[in-house]
Amino acid sequence: MVSAVFHSPSDASDALRADKAGSSKPSASTSNPTPLMTTNATIAPAAPTPPATPAKTPIDWGGLALNTLAPLAGIGLVVAIWALLTMKSSTFPTPWATWTEAVKLFSDPFYSNGPNDQGLGWNILFSLKRVAMGFGLAALVGIPMGFLIGRSKIIASMLNPLISLLRPVSPLAWLPIGLLVFKSADPAAIWTIFICSIWPMIINTAVGVQRVPEDYLNVAKVLNLSEWKIVTKILLPSVLPYMLTGVRLSVGTAWLVIVAAEMLTGGVGIGFWVWDEWNNLNVAHIIIAIFVIGIVGLLLENALVAIAKRFSFE
């Protein structure tokens, strides 16, 4: 209990009134709280964080030299040797003379002055057309035959000796048979491409089918799958890398065969163009044709390699 001491009666009455007034008003701190401190200052937004600078990848000088400079150095070495060997030659053209003729040829590759005088571009297109037809027929026949040989031991025993016997035959040996049967140079060239490019597709497809794991086929038997589902769902994904390898080998063979076939059959085509330039003793054009044949064959093979990587199931 706290006691207060007042010095006079007026002090006591004043204290009593003050106490009553304080008890009748609510406390300001509980009924109407006010902030301790107010300010009219505006808060500035934070500065944006600059984007992180990606780390610079160091240049692989070794890989660049291996992939770019080394091939260029090889080509330059061949051209230098060619130039040295032809410095005093009057029959074999120099690299500069060959380059000059190439510029003239490719300045107008699609001219046409008659059936036997057409530009280099037309000759390449006609050769590619024959290759596409012969190669396409070989794929239509060779790939299903490879599946049959791989699936059936009886068919494999029947056809393996024939394949082993006919596969090493030179392409030029098939050309007279085509001329005898078709009586025309164009179908004979297509026939030669067909019969020479079919063997890699048959062999590689058959090997791929034979290497399919037995577990896959046993599961197909348990599920009672039809032969069509076995081929499309099990065999085709497993055999596709082998099949595409056979296709790559076949298209290379087809492009090799067309040059030899067109040399003998005549008409329009890169092979006939080479033979015609030889008859005109234009060696520079023959060298240009050799480079063109190599570049086109390389492009065909690289295209099929890209397709094989795209459809690989590994």
ZATORZA-930732 format. One record per residue (C-alpha): residue in one letter; x, y, z. Coordinates in steps of 0.001 Angstrom, whole numbers, m for minus. Example, Ala and Ser with C-alpha at 12.3 -4.5 7.8 and 13.67 -1.06 7.14 Angstrom:
! residues 2
@residu=A x=12300 y=m4500 z=7800
@residu=S x=13670 y=m1060 z=7140
This chain:
! residues 314
@residu=M x=0 y=0 z=0
@residu=V x=1444 y=3305 z=m1148
@residu=S x=738 y=6434 z=906
@residu=A x=930 y=9976 z=m411
@residu=V x=1833 y=12978 z=1639
@residu=F x=79 y=16277 z=794
@residu=H x=1249 y=19576 z=2110
@residu=S x=m2172 y=21283 z=1921
@residu=P x=m5887 y=20459 z=1412
@residu=S x=m5856 y=22102 z=m2039
@residu=D x=m3129 y=19734 z=m3192
@residu=A x=m5189 y=16731 z=m2116
@residu=S x=m8306 y=17929 z=m3940
@residu=D x=m6357 y=18631 z=m7105
@residu=A x=m4858 y=15152 z=m7027
@residu=L x=m8278 y=13569 z=m6501
@residu=R x=m9741 y=15378 z=m9533
@residu=A x=m6845 y=14385 z=m11674
@residu=D x=m7213 y=10772 z=m10669
@residu=K x=m10952 y=10734 z=m11558
@residu=A x=m10293 y=12353 z=m14920
@residu=G x=m7614 y=9805 z=m15739
@residu=S x=m9825 y=6875 z=m14881
@residu=S x=m12758 y=8110 z=m17054
@residu=K x=m10701 y=8533 z=m20314
@residu=P x=m9396 y=5523 z=m22134
@residu=S x=m5695 y=5190 z=m22551
@residu=A x=m4390 y=6759 z=m25733
@residu=S x=m1886 y=3984 z=m26152
@residu=T x=m4629 y=1303 z=m26365
@residu=S x=m7544 y=3005 z=m28143
@residu=N x=m5807 y=5017 z=m30834
@residu=P x=m2277 y=3863 z=m31447
@residu=T x=m155 y=6242 z=m33413
@residu=P x=3115 y=5518 z=m35103
@residu=L x=6146 y=6435 z=m33239
@residu=M x=7643 y=8257 z=m36201
@residu=T x=6256 y=9462 z=m39514
@residu=T x=8229 y=10615 z=m42555
@residu=N x=7377 y=12037 z=m45954
@residu=A x=10534 y=10715 z=m47621
@residu=T x=10046 y=8437 z=m50695
@residu=I x=12011 y=5177 z=m50709
@residu=A x=14062 y=4832 z=m53896
@residu=P x=13743 y=1509 z=m55792
@residu=A x=16650 y=m852 z=m55687
@residu=A x=19037 y=m691 z=m58627
@residu=P x=18574 y=m3598 z=m61107
@residu=T x=21108 y=m6370 z=m60864
@residu=P x=23215 y=m6552 z=m64028
@residu=P x=22966 y=m9899 z=m65871
@residu=A x=25686 y=m12360 z=m65160
@residu=T x=28330 y=m12455 z=m67859
@residu=P x=28650 y=m15989 z=m69233
@residu=A x=32014 y=m17529 z=m68887
@residu=K x=33974 y=m17485 z=m72133
@residu=T x=34662 y=m20921 z=m73552
@residu=P x=38321 y=m21264 z=m74396
@residu=I x=39079 y=m21895 z=m78069
@residu=D x=40213 y=m25435 z=m78764
@residu=W x=43154 y=m24603 z=m80986
@residu=G x=44221 y=m28223 z=m81198
@residu=G x=40809 y=m29382 z=m82437
@residu=L x=40623 y=m26453 z=m84875
@residu=A x=44003 y=m27317 z=m86340
@residu=L x=43088 y=m30995 z=m86587
@residu=N x=39677 y=m30486 z=m88204
@residu=T x=40368 y=m27500 z=m90460
@residu=L x=44005 y=m26704 z=m90956
@residu=A x=45186 y=m30280 z=m91418
@residu=P x=42783 y=m31060 z=m94312
@residu=L x=43625 y=m27748 z=m95972
@residu=A x=47318 y=m28521 z=m95597
@residu=G x=46786 y=m31923 z=m97225
@residu=I x=44954 y=m30394 z=m100173
@residu=G x=47615 y=m27714 z=m100496
@residu=L x=50341 y=m30372 z=m100527
@residu=V x=48642 y=m32261 z=m103359
@residu=V x=48192 y=m29073 z=m105377
@residu=A x=51847 y=m28131 z=m104810
@residu=I x=53083 y=m31534 z=m106010
@residu=W x=50738 y=m31309 z=m108999
@residu=A x=52112 y=m27874 z=m109863
@residu=L x=55710 y=m29049 z=m109605
@residu=L x=55114 y=m32077 z=m111812
@residu=T x=53361 y=m30066 z=m114526
@residu=M x=55637 y=m27036 z=m114664
@residu=K x=57250 y=m28140 z=m117932
@residu=S x=54491 y=m30420 z=m119211
@residu=S x=52719 y=m29606 z=m122452
@residu=T x=50101 y=m32385 z=m122257
@residu=F x=48971 y=m32405 z=m118620
@residu=P x=47312 y=m29178 z=m117399
@residu=T x=48588 y=m27202 z=m114438
@residu=P x=46391 y=m26458 z=m111401
@residu=W x=45869 y=m22875 z=m112573
@residu=A x=44815 y=m23973 z=m116078
@residu=T x=42407 y=m26511 z=m114569
@residu=W x=40951 y=m23852 z=m112258
@residu=T x=40419 y=m21510 z=m115209
@residu=E x=38531 y=m24210 z=m117122
@residu=A x=36456 y=m25011 z=m114030
@residu=V x=35379 y=m21374 z=m113737
@residu=K x=34234 y=m21447 z=m117368
@residu=L x=32325 y=m24708 z=m116888
@residu=F x=30515 y=m23669 z=m113737
@residu=S x=29660 y=m20225 z=m115055
@residu=D x=26977 y=m21877 z=m117218
@residu=P x=26507 y=m25513 z=m116081
@residu=F x=23022 y=m25948 z=m117581
@residu=Y x=23461 y=m24934 z=m121196
@residu=S x=22031 y=m27216 z=m123882
@residu=N x=23224 y=m27254 z=m127500
@residu=G x=21703 y=m30576 z=m128483
@residu=P x=21469 y=m34098 z=m127093
@residu=N x=25227 y=m34657 z=m127154
@residu=D x=26351 y=m31190 z=m126009
@residu=Q x=24957 y=m30252 z=m122610
@residu=G x=26371 y=m28574 z=m119561
@residu=L x=28038 y=m30345 z=m116675
@residu=G x=25043 y=m29724 z=m114433
@residu=W x=22692 y=m31599 z=m116761
@residu=N x=25106 y=m34525 z=m116955
@residu=I x=25276 y=m34776 z=m113155
@residu=L x=21483 y=m34629 z=m112847
@residu=F x=20974 y=m37381 z=m115431
@residu=S x=23489 y=m39601 z=m113653
@residu=L x=21818 y=m38986 z=m110296
@residu=K x=18457 y=m39861 z=m111840
@residu=R x=19771 y=m43243 z=m113046
@residu=V x=21414 y=m43878 z=m109689
@residu=A x=18180 y=m43078 z=m107846
@residu=M x=16155 y=m45458 z=m110019
@residu=G x=18598 y=m48364 z=m109845
@residu=F x=19317 y=m47852 z=m106165
@residu=G x=15618 y=m47529 z=m105329
@residu=L x=14799 y=m50802 z=m107071
@residu=A x=17676 y=m52481 z=m105255
@residu=A x=16338 y=m51257 z=m101903
@residu=L x=12807 y=m52456 z=m102698
@residu=V x=14102 y=m55938 z=m103477
@residu=G x=17204 y=m56251 z=m101293
@residu=I x=15860 y=m55175 z=m97896
@residu=P x=12850 y=m57572 z=m97844
@residu=M x=15106 y=m60336 z=m99146
@residu=G x=17533 y=m59651 z=m96305
@residu=F x=14677 y=m60025 z=m93795
@residu=L x=13659 y=m63334 z=m95380
@residu=I x=17206 y=m64683 z=m95295
@residu=G x=17646 y=m63614 z=m91686
@residu=R x=14329 y=m65112 z=m90545
@residu=S x=14370 y=m68398 z=m92456
@residu=K x=17247 y=m70865 z=m92344
@residu=I x=15873 y=m72686 z=m95379
@residu=I x=15838 y=m69558 z=m97540
@residu=A x=19291 y=m68629 z=m96234
@residu=S x=20648 y=m72045 z=m97248
@residu=M x=19120 y=m71636 z=m100702
@residu=L x=20301 y=m68102 z=m101454
@residu=N x=23643 y=m67784 z=m99670
@residu=P x=25585 y=m69737 z=m102336
@residu=L x=24054 y=m67626 z=m105117
@residu=I x=24901 y=m64385 z=m103314
@residu=S x=28472 y=m65522 z=m102713
@residu=L x=28792 y=m66434 z=m106400
@residu=L x=27274 y=m63290 z=m107951
@residu=R x=28443 y=m60589 z=m105562
@residu=P x=32117 y=m60426 z=m106753
@residu=V x=31144 y=m60100 z=m110446
@residu=S x=32391 y=m56875 z=m112027
@residu=P x=29728 y=m54285 z=m112893
@residu=L x=30861 y=m54160 z=m116515
@residu=A x=30110 y=m57872 z=m116879
@residu=W x=26418 y=m57177 z=m116176
@residu=L x=26110 y=m54380 z=m118726
@residu=P x=26009 y=m56581 z=m121867
@residu=I x=23237 y=m58659 z=m120251
@residu=G x=21239 y=m55480 z=m119749
@residu=L x=21814 y=m54347 z=m123322
@residu=L x=20731 y=m57758 z=m124614
@residu=V x=17552 y=m57860 z=m122538
@residu=F x=16398 y=m54217 z=m122674
@residu=K x=17734 y=m53229 z=m126124
@residu=S x=18445 y=m49719 z=m124810
@residu=A x=21325 y=m48015 z=m123056
@residu=D x=19370 y=m46224 z=m120328
@residu=P x=17569 y=m49294 z=m118876
@residu=A x=20789 y=m51260 z=m119205
@residu=A x=22635 y=m48735 z=m117031
@residu=I x=19828 y=m48831 z=m114447
@residu=W x=19928 y=m52637 z=m114478
@residu=T x=23691 y=m52584 z=m113878
@residu=I x=23280 y=m50248 z=m110902
@residu=F x=20498 y=m52429 z=m109523
@residu=I x=22361 y=m55727 z=m109700
@residu=C x=25592 y=m54283 z=m108267
@residu=S x=24105 y=m52293 z=m105379
@residu=I x=21666 y=m54924 z=m104121
@residu=W x=24202 y=m57194 z=m102404
@residu=P x=25328 y=m54919 z=m99520
@residu=M x=21709 y=m54286 z=m98545
@residu=I x=20834 y=m57999 z=m98579
@residu=I x=23877 y=m59054 z=m96566
@residu=N x=23754 y=m56301 z=m93932
@residu=T x=20004 y=m56632 z=m93402
@residu=A x=20260 y=m60413 z=m93026
@residu=V x=23110 y=m60100 z=m90534
@residu=G x=21112 y=m57566 z=m88527
@residu=V x=18089 y=m59878 z=m88357
@residu=Q x=20219 y=m62805 z=m87259
@residu=R x=21737 y=m60750 z=m84428
@residu=V x=18427 y=m59774 z=m82845
@residu=P x=18464 y=m61158 z=m79254
@residu=E x=16497 y=m64373 z=m78825
@residu=D x=14822 y=m62959 z=m75726
@residu=Y x=12944 y=m60458 z=m77890
@residu=L x=11639 y=m63204 z=m80148
@residu=N x=10710 y=m65411 z=m77193
@residu=V x=8632 y=m62588 z=m75734
@residu=A x=6913 y=m62229 z=m79110
@residu=K x=6038 y=m65927 z=m79046
@residu=V x=4658 y=m65676 z=m75529
@residu=L x=2503 y=m62707 z=m76527
@residu=N x=1440 y=m64560 z=m79696
@residu=L x=2369 y=m61631 z=m81945
@residu=S x=1781 y=m61845 z=m85677
@residu=E x=4706 y=m61906 z=m88099
@residu=W x=3903 y=m58362 z=m89201
@residu=K x=4090 y=m57057 z=m85620
@residu=I x=7319 y=m58959 z=m85035
@residu=V x=8858 y=m57312 z=m88088
@residu=T x=7602 y=m53781 z=m87384
@residu=K x=7873 y=m53693 z=m83579
@residu=I x=10922 y=m55870 z=m82852
@residu=L x=13024 y=m56564 z=m85926
@residu=L x=12934 y=m53191 z=m87677
@residu=P x=14181 y=m51080 z=m84720
@residu=S x=16955 y=m53593 z=m84036
@residu=V x=17981 y=m54078 z=m87669
@residu=L x=17820 y=m50420 z=m88715
@residu=P x=21516 y=m49574 z=m88011
@residu=Y x=22660 y=m52622 z=m90026
@residu=M x=20223 y=m51799 z=m92805
@residu=L x=21388 y=m48197 z=m93083
@residu=T x=25004 y=m49356 z=m93216
@residu=G x=24084 y=m51537 z=m96188
@residu=V x=22325 y=m48582 z=m97805
@residu=R x=25468 y=m46455 z=m97421
@residu=L x=27630 y=m49098 z=m99058
@residu=S x=25092 y=m49600 z=m101820
@residu=V x=24805 y=m45958 z=m102788
@residu=G x=28585 y=m45701 z=m103000
@residu=T x=28654 y=m48728 z=m105271
@residu=A x=25846 y=m47308 z=m107404
@residu=W x=27705 y=m44041 z=m107927
@residu=L x=30856 y=m45939 z=m108924
@residu=V x=28972 y=m48144 z=m111361
@residu=I x=27120 y=m45349 z=m113170
@residu=V x=30346 y=m43737 z=m114377
@residu=A x=31606 y=m46958 z=m115950
@residu=A x=28201 y=m47834 z=m117389
@residu=E x=27717 y=m44420 z=m118991
@residu=M x=31151 y=m44550 z=m120571
@residu=L x=30053 y=m47601 z=m122532
@residu=T x=26411 y=m46787 z=m123188
@residu=G x=26725 y=m43117 z=m124191
@residu=G x=23986 y=m40528 z=m123981
@residu=V x=23877 y=m37842 z=m121291
@residu=G x=25640 y=m38424 z=m117967
@residu=I x=28832 y=m37708 z=m116092
@residu=G x=30448 y=m40931 z=m117323
@residu=F x=29628 y=m40176 z=m120958
@residu=W x=30866 y=m36605 z=m120443
@residu=V x=34243 y=m37901 z=m119219
@residu=W x=34563 y=m40227 z=m122202
@residu=D x=33545 y=m37485 z=m124626
@residu=E x=36135 y=m35106 z=m123184
@residu=W x=38763 y=m37810 z=m123556
@residu=N x=37863 y=m38160 z=m127229
@residu=N x=38369 y=m34388 z=m127512
@residu=L x=41703 y=m34684 z=m125626
@residu=N x=40503 y=m32170 z=m123054
@residu=V x=42383 y=m33448 z=m120005
@residu=A x=41504 y=m30433 z=m117858
@residu=H x=37805 y=m31272 z=m118118
@residu=I x=38520 y=m34891 z=m117167
@residu=I x=40309 y=m33742 z=m114001
@residu=I x=37374 y=m31462 z=m113178
@residu=A x=34985 y=m34387 z=m113678
@residu=I x=37064 y=m36524 z=m111296
@residu=F x=36743 y=m33888 z=m108569
@residu=V x=33013 y=m33477 z=m109247
@residu=I x=32411 y=m37234 z=m109058
@residu=G x=34291 y=m37405 z=m105757
@residu=I x=32434 y=m34437 z=m104250
@residu=V x=29005 y=m35770 z=m105266
@residu=G x=29825 y=m39214 z=m103873
@residu=L x=31025 y=m37638 z=m100616
@residu=L x=27803 y=m35622 z=m100298
@residu=L x=25678 y=m38725 z=m100871
@residu=E x=27557 y=m40690 z=m98244
@residu=N x=27434 y=m37872 z=m95680
@residu=A x=23693 y=m37486 z=m96238
@residu=L x=23141 y=m41169 z=m95524
@residu=V x=25411 y=m40996 z=m92454
@residu=A x=23250 y=m38158 z=m91116
@residu=I x=20106 y=m40209 z=m91751
@residu=A x=21649 y=m43215 z=m90019
@residu=K x=22455 y=m41119 z=m86930
@residu=R x=18953 y=m39644 z=m86919
@residu=F x=17248 y=m43056 z=m86902
@residu=S x=19695 y=m44858 z=m84644
@residu=F x=18074 y=m46611 z=m81637
@residu=E x=21284 y=m47017 z=m79655
